[in-house]
Amino acid sequence: MTTLSLRLPDSLHRQVKELARREGISINQLLTTAAAEKISALATEEYLMGRAAQGDRGSYRKILAMVPDAEPREGD
């Protein structure tokens, strides 16, 4: 485990402290979770961008053209 010294503006520190109190967790837990969530969001975006770059619009349209043109069924 690594120790990190972090400088926060007083207003942000107050908000973090209050949120941690309301959640019933430590400031450390709150910031660790927030960092993990941000890293996960960025990694997901990067993954999806990579997958999108592999796509081929022509192939997509070809497959989409095979879908019958029909009214949706009740409940769809």
VMD Tcl script that draws the C-alpha trace (Angstrom):
set ca {
  {0.00 0.00 0.00}
  {1.26 3.47 -0.87}
  {0.79 6.63 1.16}
  {-0.15 9.70 -0.85}
  {-0.03 13.27 0.35}
  {-2.78 15.21 -1.37}
  {-3.42 18.94 -1.37}
  {-7.09 19.90 -1.71}
  {-8.75 23.28 -1.64}
  {-10.54 23.78 1.68}
  {-13.95 23.84 0.01}
  {-13.35 20.49 -1.71}
  {-11.98 18.98 1.48}
  {-15.12 20.01 3.35}
  {-17.30 18.40 0.69}
  {-15.26 15.18 0.68}
  {-15.33 15.03 4.47}
  {-19.10 15.55 4.57}
  {-19.78 12.99 1.85}
  {-17.61 10.40 3.58}
  {-19.46 11.07 6.84}
  {-22.85 10.66 5.14}
  {-21.71 7.43 3.49}
  {-20.32 6.12 6.77}
  {-16.84 5.58 5.36}
  {-13.43 7.19 5.81}
  {-12.13 9.93 3.56}
  {-9.47 7.45 2.48}
  {-12.11 4.93 1.40}
  {-14.09 7.60 -0.42}
  {-11.09 8.87 -2.38}
  {-9.86 5.35 -3.13}
  {-13.27 4.40 -4.49}
  {-13.52 7.64 -6.47}
  {-10.10 7.02 -8.04}
  {-11.03 3.41 -8.89}
  {-14.31 4.52 -10.47}
  {-12.56 7.17 -12.58}
  {-9.88 4.71 -13.72}
  {-12.59 2.20 -14.62}
  {-14.54 4.81 -16.62}
  {-11.43 5.86 -18.55}
  {-10.43 2.25 -19.23}
  {-13.95 1.46 -20.46}
  {-13.91 4.48 -22.77}
  {-10.52 3.44 -24.13}
  {-11.75 -0.14 -24.68}
  {-14.91 1.01 -26.48}
  {-12.97 3.42 -28.68}
  {-10.65 0.57 -29.66}
  {-13.58 -1.69 -30.46}
  {-15.28 1.06 -32.47}
  {-12.11 1.58 -34.49}
  {-12.30 -2.08 -35.55}
  {-15.83 -1.67 -36.88}
  {-16.67 -1.52 -40.55}
  {-19.69 0.60 -41.48}
  {-20.13 -1.23 -44.80}
  {-20.38 -4.60 -43.06}
  {-22.78 -3.12 -40.52}
  {-25.07 -1.84 -43.27}
  {-24.91 -5.18 -45.09}
  {-26.00 -7.06 -41.95}
  {-28.64 -4.46 -41.13}
  {-30.10 -4.84 -44.65}
  {-30.85 -8.50 -43.86}
  {-33.22 -7.50 -41.04}
  {-36.82 -7.72 -42.25}
  {-38.73 -4.44 -42.50}
  {-41.62 -5.19 -40.19}
  {-43.70 -3.47 -37.57}
  {-42.56 -4.24 -34.01}
  {-44.46 -6.93 -32.15}
  {-46.63 -5.91 -29.26}
  {-44.45 -5.63 -26.18}
  {-41.32 -4.73 -28.15}
}
mol new
graphics top color blue
foreach p $ca { graphics top sphere $p radius 0.5 }
foreach p [lrange $ca 0 end-1] q [lrange $ca 1 end] { graphics top cylinder $p $q radius 0.2 }
display resetview
